[in-house]
């Protein structure tokens, strides 16, 4: 299979391929670590994804979050 055909298959079935890769990754983690440790890893990954996505949308997200939690200006 050449690269163009492989790319076309990926483009047509992108969701299925990504879903299968995520499922395989979670299954391997559960088999290696156990259910509770795997759940912890998945929660950390989701939390990291959320923070990363918010940072890419708003560069001052961490500063604004800290201003809501702490008195303004205490971390600067």
VENTAGI-V185171 format. One record per backbone hydrogen bond with DSSP energy under -1.0 kcal/mol. CO is the residue of the C=O (numbers start at 0). NH is the residue of the N-H. E is the energy in kcal/mol with one decimal. If there is no record, write none. Layout:
co:nh:e
CO:NH:E
CO:NH:E
//
This chain:
co:nh:e
1:5:-2.1
2:6:-2.6
3:7:-2.1
4:8:-2.4
5:9:-2.2
6:10:-2.8
7:11:-2.2
8:12:-1.9
12:16:-2.2
13:17:-2.5
14:18:-2.5
15:19:-2.3
16:20:-2.1
17:21:-2.4
18:22:-2.5
19:23:-2.5
20:24:-2.3
21:25:-2.5
22:26:-2.3
23:27:-2.4
24:28:-2.3
25:29:-2.5
26:30:-2.3
27:31:-2.3
28:32:-3.0
29:33:-1.6
33:37:-1.9
34:38:-2.5
35:39:-2.1
36:40:-2.2
37:41:-2.5
38:42:-2.5
39:43:-2.3
40:44:-2.3
41:45:-2.5
42:46:-2.5
43:47:-2.6
44:48:-2.5
45:49:-2.5
46:50:-2.4
47:51:-2.5
48:52:-2.6
49:53:-2.4
50:54:-2.4
51:55:-1.9
52:56:-1.4
53:57:-2.7
57:60:-1.6
59:63:-2.6
60:64:-2.6
61:65:-2.7
62:66:-2.1
63:67:-1.6
64:68:-1.7
65:69:-3.2
70:73:-1.7
//
